[in-house]
Structure formats: C-alpha cells, structure tokens
Amino acid sequence: MSEPSSRLFGRRKGRPLHVRKSALVRELLPTLQIDPAATPDPRALFAVPPVEVWLEIGFGGGEHLAAQAARHPDIGFVGCEPFLNGVASLLDHIDREQLANIRIFPDDARVLLDAMPDHALDRCFVLFADPWPKKRHAERRFIGRANLDRLARTLKSGAELRLATDVAPLAAWMREQVAAHPAFVCIGDGPTPPPDWVATRYEQKGLAAGRQPVYLGYRRV
Ligand SMILES: C[S@@+](CC[C@H](N)C(=O)[O-])C[C@H]1O[C@@H](n2cnc3c(N)ncnc32)[C@H](O)[C@@H]1O
C-alpha cells in the first residue's frame, strides 16, 4: 500500500524519557509492535485469537486503551499513536498491569488502516482528537472523508465508531463529516458518555477546566 499522501501533523517526541520508560521502549515495544507489512490481519497478532478486535487511534497516554483491555481480556486491542512519550506511558500500563491483549502501532493510523484487510475491526475509538480549531487547518482533523473511507472499509458491518471531543467546532465538523458518509448511522450524540465509558486524560483535563465533552457514536451499516 502507498503511504497516505498527506503528512502527519503533531509531535512525535516530547520530554526525554526516564530510565524505566526508555527500557520499556527498547525491550517491550519490539515484542508488541505491529509491522503492517508482515501481519495485515489484526486477529493474527494475538497468541490466542481474540473474539473481537478494537482499534484506538491517537491513544495519547494509553489510559483508556489499558483500562478497556483490562476490562475485556478476550478482546484484542490495537493502538496507534505516533507520540513516543504516549507509547511509553501505554507500555508502562501494559507492564504494570500485565496486559496480554494489546498490540501497538507507534505511528500514523492511516498507514495501518491501509494495510488492513476489509472488515477486520469490530470497534474504533477516536477520542479527543487534535482539534485543529482554525478553519484553514480543518483538513488536518482526523475525521474527514478520506479517513472515514478507510474506517468504512476496515470496520465490520455493525461495528461501532466512537468519537468524543470537548471542542465545539470539532464536534460540529465531525457530525457533518460522518453524516455525509453513507457507511455510518448515528447511534448516540450528547453530553452523556456511553454506559461502558472509560475516561481519557484529555477528557479529564477538559472537565477540570470546565469544558463539556460531547460523545458521538456511529454504527457501520
Ligand atoms: C489530543 S490527543 C488525545 C489523546 C487521548 N485520546 C486522550 O483523550 O487523552 C490526540 C492524539 O492523537 C494522536 N494522533 C494525531 N494524528 C494521529 C494519526 N494520524 N494516527 C494516530 N494518532 C494520531 C496525537 O499524537 C495525540 O496523541
């Protein structure tokens, strides 16, 4: 598959990693890291074939992904995050909580999606994505026609696409973009999270600052 034509926006590195996290990146990451060219089918990434595969795009520090994986040991979780410090935080959760059902693509989710077979995923989370609030940067927002086409191809019929944000222009943009795509129907939109919700770091920061999140759910038809 060819590389996505648009480049990745956002940082790949932050503060230097502490010794423990550096060691996890050096030693644990290679055992969990996905090579999209080698294993396109995500089910084959796990020692025991999982009942479902759930993808989180832009997992940040991995709090949500780790908590979901701990709750659902029979589901295989795939996380994409190009920010190395976030990957290191997820590795810390995996190591401390001994989570066996997470695999990581430490890069642009579009590359992984393009390598996956059709209908490989049962659920996808894109939570508190980078908002790119300026109009001229709208094309950088993850939810847009090109990535919805990628998700429409890789999600199974009946699979859930779960989105959330506390940035009003991004919520409006995402509603508009998904409503215009024929492969998705809305199953939830409002200030109340779904019953099985797990808090994310950005969500908590926003709540502490007085911002109200919006939770959006869609079903792949
Ligand atoms: C605002 S943070 C939110 C992190 C987390 N979901 C949370 O709620 O705490 C958005 C994350 O998306 C990641 N991201 C941006 N573009 C991405 C892409 N194309 N593929 C995977 N992750 C991406 C960024 O690196 C960043 O960590």
The ligand as an SDF file (V2000), in Angstrom:
LIG
                    3D

 27 29  0  0  0  0  0  0  0  0999 V2000
   -5.3780   15.4940   21.8600 C   0  0  0  0  0  0  0  0  0  0  0  0
   -4.5720   13.9520   21.9630 S   0  0  0  0  0  0  0  0  0  0  0  0
   -5.7860   12.9060   22.7770 C   0  0  0  0  0  0  0  0  0  0  0  0
   -5.1770   11.6840   23.3900 C   0  0  0  0  0  0  0  0  0  0  0  0
   -6.1750   10.7060   24.0440 C   0  0  0  0  0  0  0  0  0  0  0  0
   -7.0900   10.1550   23.0740 N   0  0  0  0  0  0  0  0  0  0  0  0
   -6.9390   11.3310   25.1860 C   0  0  0  0  0  0  0  0  0  0  0  0
   -8.1480   11.5620   25.0270 O   0  0  0  0  0  0  0  0  0  0  0  0
   -6.3220   11.5880   26.2340 O   0  0  0  0  0  0  0  0  0  0  0  0
   -4.6750   13.3580   20.2710 C   0  0  0  0  0  0  0  0  0  0  0  0
   -3.6630   12.2810   19.9490 C   0  0  0  0  0  0  0  0  0  0  0  0
   -3.8610   11.8160   18.6110 O   0  0  0  0  0  0  0  0  0  0  0  0
   -2.5980   11.4790   18.0750 C   0  0  0  0  0  0  0  0  0  0  0  0
   -2.6940   11.4500   16.6040 N   0  0  0  0  0  0  0  0  0  0  0  0
   -2.8100   12.5190   15.7760 C   0  0  0  0  0  0  0  0  0  0  0  0
   -2.8410   12.1140   14.4980 N   0  0  0  0  0  0  0  0  0  0  0  0
   -2.7560   10.7570   14.5160 C   0  0  0  0  0  0  0  0  0  0  0  0
   -2.7180    9.7640   13.4990 C   0  0  0  0  0  0  0  0  0  0  0  0
   -2.7810   10.0940   12.1990 N   0  0  0  0  0  0  0  0  0  0  0  0
   -2.6020    8.4610   13.8860 N   0  0  0  0  0  0  0  0  0  0  0  0
   -2.5410    8.1350   15.1930 C   0  0  0  0  0  0  0  0  0  0  0  0
   -2.5700    9.0350   16.1920 N   0  0  0  0  0  0  0  0  0  0  0  0
   -2.6650   10.3320   15.8610 C   0  0  0  0  0  0  0  0  0  0  0  0
   -1.6820   12.5620   18.6140 C   0  0  0  0  0  0  0  0  0  0  0  0
   -0.3140   12.1750   18.6040 O   0  0  0  0  0  0  0  0  0  0  0  0
   -2.2220   12.7670   20.0250 C   0  0  0  0  0  0  0  0  0  0  0  0
   -1.5410   11.9980   20.9810 O   0  0  0  0  0  0  0  0  0  0  0  0
  1  2  1  0
  2  3  1  0
  2 10  1  0
  3  4  1  0
  4  5  1  0
  5  6  1  0
  5  7  1  0
  7  8  2  0
  7  9  1  0
 10 11  1  0
 11 12  1  0
 11 26  1  0
 12 13  1  0
 13 14  1  0
 13 24  1  0
 14 15  1  0
 14 23  1  0
 15 16  2  0
 16 17  1  0
 17 18  1  0
 17 23  2  0
 18 19  1  0
 18 20  2  0
 20 21  1  0
 21 22  2  0
 22 23  1  0
 24 25  1  0
 24 26  1  0
 26 27  1  0
M  CHG  2   2   1   9  -1
M  END
$$$$
